[in-house]
Amino acid sequence: MSKVHAFSDLSEHNKKDDCWLLISGKVYDVTSFLDDHPGGDDVLLTATGKDATDDFEDVGHSDDARELLKKFFIGEIDSSTLPAEPKYTPPPPTTSSAGNEGSGNLLKILQFLLPLLILGAALAFRSFYQKE
């Protein structure tokens, strides 16, 4: 039976001389590997204090790297202590964007273009009738 760690405990191990990572629900003490990590120690240190699974998977680690990771395993994470993932909450609609923003912009464009169209038409008629 492996040791179960609370997320708050994991978060405290975020320094070069004490570095734990959470990957796929498992806790790894990678302190001794920091100097040997091919991507440098900063990569590992920035992955502390959170679930680093996506960071680990996005890199595309080799089978050898995954096998080496087993050497640093120190336990499981208590999933009930994980922070809730933030949910996206859209900003509340303002009075200017409550569904008629598009018509407001159209009105502004027409207020600018309509006088130009009238002026252009007047100049075209004038030049046409001056030739006759």
C-alpha positions, -999 to 999 in steps of 0.1 A, spaced: 0 0 0 15 33 -11 14 65 10 -14 90 3 -4 126 1 -27 157 5 -24 183 -23 -14 209 3 16 187 13 25 183 -24 24 221 -29 50 227 -2 76 207 -21 83 233 -48 120 242 -44 152 230 -60 162 211 -28 127 196 -24 107 191 -56 76 169 -59 54 165 -89 19 152 -94 15 132 -126 -16 110 -133 -26 109 -97 8 98 -85 33 118 -65 70 118 -75 100 132 -56 122 144 -85 146 164 -63 176 142 -71 168 143 -109 166 181 -113 203 185 -124 199 156 -148 166 165 -164 173 171 -202 149 201 -202 166 217 -172 154 221 -136 132 251 -144 108 229 -164 102 207 -134 101 235 -108 74 253 -128 53 221 -128 51 220 -90 21 229 -70 -4 217 -96 -14 186 -116 16 183 -140 0 155 -160 -7 177 -191 28 192 -189 44 157 -188 22 143 -216 25 173 -239 63 168 -241 59 133 -255 83 115 -231 99 83 -242 92 49 -227 126 51 -210 116 84 -194 83 68 -182 103 39 -168 127 63 -150 98 81 -135 89 50 -115 122 53 -96 109 86 -81 74 74 -71 66 82 -34 28 77 -33 -7 86 -45 -26 119 -42 -57 121 -21 -81 132 -48 -105 147 -23 -78 174 -15 -73 185 -51 -84 220 -58 -115 224 -80 -107 232 -116 -118 268 -124 -148 269 -146 -152 296 -173 -177 322 -164 -186 346 -191 -187 383 -182 -222 396 -176 -237 415 -205 -235 452 -204 -262 475 -217 -243 482 -248 -237 445 -256 -271 432 -246 -279 420 -281 -281 452 -301 -244 460 -303 -244 449 -340 -272 472 -349 -255 501 -330 -223 496 -350 -243 494 -383 -261 526 -375 -227 544 -369 -214 531 -402 -245 542 -421 -243 576 -405 -208 580 -419 -214 564 -453 -248 579 -462 -235 615 -466 -206 602 -486 -229 583 -509 -252 613 -514 -222 635 -521 -208 609 -546 -241 606 -564 -245 644 -566 -210 647 -581 -217 620 -606 -250 636 -617 -233 670 -620 -204 657 -641 -229 637 -663 -252 667 -670 -222 691 -676 -211 670 -705 -244 674 -723 
